[in-house]
Amino acid sequence: MGLSTIFNVAGSGMNAQSQRMNTTASNIANAETASSSSDQTYRGRHPVFATVQASVLAGQGAMPNGDDAAAGVQVTGIVESQAPVQPRYEPNNPNADEEGYVYYPNVNVVEEMTNMISASRSFQVNVEVMNAAKQMVQRVLTLGQ
């Protein structure tokens, strides 16, 4: 594995964690949106990650020697949470249905904040990996002086 592969792997991790932070931010922003029907209520979304060969990340296709040692990550899709929405009895709410219920998203703000912190730290670790690789490249270039 070359140093350029390290940049591809860390970059893929940064992209994946960035998408994770965006979906988490969307979940938090919609956590208290009320709806008059459970079908129209916002549902929490979560990214699905999958590993991918580093050579595929670099656009080279699969490696002919079958070396799977270096792998990155990519987001294969965004799925909606299957947890039930939260009906609340609020007959005075303008969004209440005929029975007086208002439906709120299945988003737990505490879990989402935990996801946000985890994604932020994972992103930060990938940045540190890229900085360490950059320093190694710079040291290699100074060996010939």
C-alpha positions in Angstrom: 0.0 0.0 0.0 1.4 3.3 -1.0 1.1 6.7 0.7 -1.4 7.8 -2.0 -3.7 5.0 -1.0 -3.7 6.3 2.5 -5.1 9.6 1.2 -7.8 7.8 -0.7 -8.8 5.7 2.3 -8.9 8.6 4.7 -10.7 10.8 2.2 -13.4 8.2 1.8 -13.8 8.1 5.5 -14.1 11.8 5.7 -16.8 11.8 2.9 -18.8 9.1 4.7 -18.6 10.8 8.0 -19.6 14.1 6.4 -22.8 12.5 5.0 -23.4 10.9 8.4 -23.2 14.4 10.0 -25.5 15.9 7.4 -28.2 13.2 7.9 -27.9 13.5 11.7 -28.3 17.3 11.4 -31.4 16.8 9.3 -32.8 14.5 11.9 -32.2 16.9 14.7 -33.6 19.8 12.7 -36.9 17.8 12.1 -37.1 16.3 15.6 -40.0 18.4 16.7 -41.9 18.8 13.4 -45.6 17.9 14.0 -47.9 16.3 11.5 -51.6 15.4 11.4 -51.0 11.9 10.0 -48.4 9.2 10.7 -47.8 8.7 7.0 -46.7 12.3 6.5 -44.5 12.5 9.6 -40.7 12.9 9.1 -38.8 9.6 9.9 -35.2 9.5 11.1 -32.7 8.7 8.4 -29.4 6.9 8.7 -26.6 6.3 6.2 -25.5 2.7 5.3 -21.8 2.2 5.0 -20.0 -0.4 3.0 -16.3 -1.2 2.6 -14.7 -0.8 -0.8 -11.2 -1.6 -2.1 -8.9 1.4 -2.1 -8.1 0.9 -5.8 -11.8 1.3 -6.6 -11.7 4.6 -4.6 -8.9 5.8 -6.8 -10.9 4.9 -9.9 -8.6 2.0 -10.9 -11.0 -0.9 -10.7 -10.3 -4.1 -8.8 -6.7 -4.9 -8.1 -5.5 -7.8 -10.3 -3.4 -9.4 -7.6 -6.5 -9.6 -5.3 -4.9 -7.5 -2.6 -7.8 -6.5 -0.4 -5.6 -5.2 2.5 -6.4 -1.6 1.9 -10.0 -0.7 2.0 -12.1 2.5 2.3 -15.7 3.2 3.0 -18.6 4.5 1.0 -22.2 5.4 1.7 -24.4 2.9 -0.2 -27.6 4.6 0.7 -29.8 6.4 3.3 -32.5 4.4 5.0 -35.4 5.6 7.1 -35.8 4.4 10.6 -38.5 1.8 11.1 -39.3 2.9 14.7 -42.9 4.0 15.2 -43.7 7.7 15.2 -44.7 9.3 18.4 -48.5 10.2 18.7 -49.2 12.8 21.3 -52.7 13.9 22.5 -52.8 17.6 21.8 -56.3 18.6 20.8 -55.5 22.3 20.7 -52.7 21.9 18.2 -53.6 23.1 14.7 -52.1 19.9 13.3 -54.2 17.6 15.4 -56.3 15.0 13.6 -60.0 14.3 14.3 -59.1 12.4 17.5 -56.8 15.1 18.8 -53.5 13.4 18.1 -50.4 15.0 16.6 -47.6 12.8 15.3 -44.0 13.6 15.9 -40.9 12.0 14.3 -39.2 8.9 15.6 -36.1 10.9 16.3 -34.3 10.7 19.7 -32.3 13.9 20.0 -29.9 12.3 22.6 -29.1 9.5 20.2 -28.6 11.9 17.3 -26.3 14.1 19.3 -24.3 11.0 20.2 -24.1 10.1 16.5 -23.0 13.7 15.7 -20.2 13.5 18.2 -19.1 10.1 16.9 -19.2 11.3 13.3 -17.3 14.4 14.2 -14.5 12.5 16.0 -14.3 9.9 13.2 -13.9 12.8 10.7 -11.2 14.3 12.9 -9.3 11.0 13.1 -9.3 10.8 9.3 -7.9 14.3 9.1 -5.1 13.4 11.5 -4.3 10.3 9.4 -4.0 12.5 6.3 -1.8 15.0 8.2 0.5 12.2 9.4 0.7 10.8 5.8 1.5 14.3 4.5 4.3 14.7 7.1 5.7 11.3 6.0 5.7 12.4 2.4 7.4 15.6 3.3 10.1 13.7 5.3 10.7 11.4 2.4 11.3 14.3 0.1 13.8 15.8 2.4 15.9 12.6 2.5 17.6 13.5 -0.7 18.9 16.9 0.5 
